[in-house]
Amino acid sequence: MGIKSAVAVQKIQPITRIMMAGTSKQLKNLKDIIEKKGYTVVRRVTAGRRLVKLSHKYEPDIVIMDTGIEGISPAETVMKLNRGIRVIILAARIKANTLPAMLAAGVKGYLINYRIGNEIIQAITAVQNDEQYFCANTKIMVQKLRSVTGSVDNLKSPAAIEDLKKEITKQTFTKGEFETINLVCKGFSNQEIADYIGNGIRTVQSTRLIISKKTGTKNTASLVVYAIRNKIFDYKI
């Protein structure tokens, strides 16, 4: 079983039954994206208990769940009741205390909300192929976890969680940092970034300093290389 990040995955016979769980407005946009690709969203619910109850009725192949509703518990219950259901998690950020539990429970995908968009289709296709799919930041965390623990069975260990917290602090980017990195990669100067985002020049300079510390890069060229290698920026777009 492999790990896929934000790259194209060859599509096979589409899975058509998808349930969505969460209250985020972004789920409505995702539903439109998913259905335009030929998938069927059989039901959307706003509470974890409804997800557990209705998964029996609708028998989805994939559940896409926002952890904002009730954490990981509903997803764990659904997977225990029907081991054929595959779960893709949407989260506002990577959480050190819950990511290990999600992986140990068998979650197939993990995406950071503000970065998803059409990436949800790549995640669905990967999960359909019985692969795992993680966005770029999450993939770094998962690889770090596995290098420390050695196996999925040890993912909940205190040592793994503590190590993950340190790695998250070091390498996870805020929405503003992520946007700044992409603008730098597109050739924007600090002043142009400030004008585009609507921040002051000093704020942009401060953000770039934080990014440099997190990535270990010393100049624009090395940051661009880092962003491409870690699939934070897609130079083909």
N, C-alpha and C positions, 0 to 999 in steps of 0.2 A: 504494500500500500504506500503510495507516494504522497508528497506534499506539493500542492500547486500554489503559486502566488499569482500576482496580477498579470498573467500571460494567457494567451488564447489556448483553449483546450479543444481538441477535436470532438465535435459533437456527434453522438450516436442517437439511437431512437429516443425521442424526447419523452420525459416523464410529464404527464399531464395533470396530475392531481397534487396541488400544492395548497397547504393551509398557511395563513399568516396570523401572527399573534402580536398585539401591541397597540399602543394608542398614538404613536408618533404620526404626524402628518406626512412624514416621509414615506410611510408604508403605502399611502394612497398613490404616490408617484411610482413607487416600485411595482405596485400592482399593474399599473398601466404598461410599464416597461416589460414586465413578465408576460402579460397577455399578448402584447404585440409580437412576441417571439413564438407564439403558438402554444404556450402553456396555459393551463386552466387553474385559476385560483378558486377552489371549491368553497372556501369560507374564510372570512377574516373575523377574528374575535379580539376582545379587548381585555380579557382576564385569563389568567393561567388555568383556573378551574374549568372554564368553558373550553379551553383548548384540550384539556385532559378528557372531558366528557364527550365533546363532539368529534374527537379523533377516532373514536369507535364508529361513529355514524358515517363519517366521510372517508375514512380509510385513506388518508393522504400518503403519497410516496415521500414527500418532503414537507417539513415544517420550517418556516422562516419566522424566527421569534426575536422580538426586541426584549432584551433583559430588563428593560425599564419596568415591565409589568410586575414580575414577581421573582426576579433573579433566575437561577438555573433550575429550581425545583420542578416546575411544570415540564420542562424539556426532559429531565431525568425520568419523570413518571411516565411520560409518553413513550420514551424509548424502552423502558422496562416492560410496559404493557404490550408493545408491538415492536419487536426488534427489527422489523423491516423498515420502519420509519427513520429517515435521515434528517438530522436537525442542522440548520444554519443559524448561527447566532448573530444578531446585530447589536452592537454596543456603542455607547457614547465614547468609551475609552477602554483601554486594556486594564483589567483589574487583577492584581497579583493574587488576591485571595480566592478568586473564582475561576480564573483561566485553567489552573491545574485540575480543578474539580470537573470542569467542562470536558477537558480532554480525556480524563479518566472515565467519565460517563459515556464517552463515545460520540461527542459532538463532531460533526464532519466539517463545518465551516465557521469562520469567525471574521466578521467584517466590522470596521469602525464606521459608524453612521455617516459622518460627513464625507466619506471618501467613496461611497458605494456606487450610486448611479448604475450605469450599464455593467459594472463589475458583478452585480448580482447574477447576471446570466452566466458569466464565467464560473461563478461559484456553483450554480445549479448544475451546469454541465459536468463540472469536475466531480461533484457529489454523486451525480447519476452514474459516473464511471467508477464509483466506489473509491474515489480519491478524496483526500482532505484538501480544503482550500482556505488559505489564510491571506489576508491583505499583508502588505509589505512589513509594517511594524509588528504585526502579530506573528508573522513567520519568524522574525528575528527572535522574539520571545520564546516561541516553541522550540526552535533549534537550541537555544541556550538552556532551556529546561531539560531537554532530552540529553544534552551533553553532561548535565550535572547529575540527573537521576538515573540515566542508563536505560530506563524502561517506563512504560506507562503506569505500571503498578506503583511506582514510587513518586508519581507526580504530586501527591498531596503532602509530601514530607515537609516539615518545617524548613529544612535546609533549602529545598527547591523553591518554596514560596519566598523566602528571604532573598535568595539569589535573584529571583524574578523581579522583586521590588527594586533592587539596585539597577537591574538592566532596564526596567521601565523608566526610571528616573533619568537614566543616561541617554536612551535612544528613542523614546516616544515623543512625537512632536505634537504641539498644540495645533489647533486649526490655523491660527495666524502664522505659526512657524512653517507649517506645511505649505500654505499659500505663498509665503515669502520665498521658500526654496524653489517652488515652481516658477515664480516670476524671475528669480535670479537666473534660472536655467534657460529662460526665454530671452535673456539678454537685457532685462530691465536694470537700470541704475538704481541706487538707493533713493534718489529723488523721484524717479519715475514710479518706484514701488510705493513710496509715501503718497504720491498723487493718486495712484490707482486704488489703493486700499482706503485712503482717507485718514492716514495717521501722519504724525509729524516725522521729520527726518531723523530726529534723535531716537524715536521709538523704533524705527526701522533699523537703525544702527545697533541699538540694544538687542533687538531680535536676532540680527545676524551674528552678533557676538555669542548669544546663547546657542544658536545653531552650530557655530564653529566648535564650541566646547562639547556639544552633544555628539557631533560627527567626527571630531578630531581633525577637521580640515582647516587649512591655514589661508586659503585664497579661493577666489571664485572658481577657478579651473578645477581644483580638487573637490569642491562642493558639487559641481556638476557631475563629475565622475562618480562620486559617492551616490548622488541621487539616481543616476541611471543604473548603477550596479545593484542598488537596493530597491529598484522599481518604484521609487518615489516620484520620479519624473519619466514620462514616456517621450523620448526624443523623436519618435516616429509621428506623433500627433502634430 
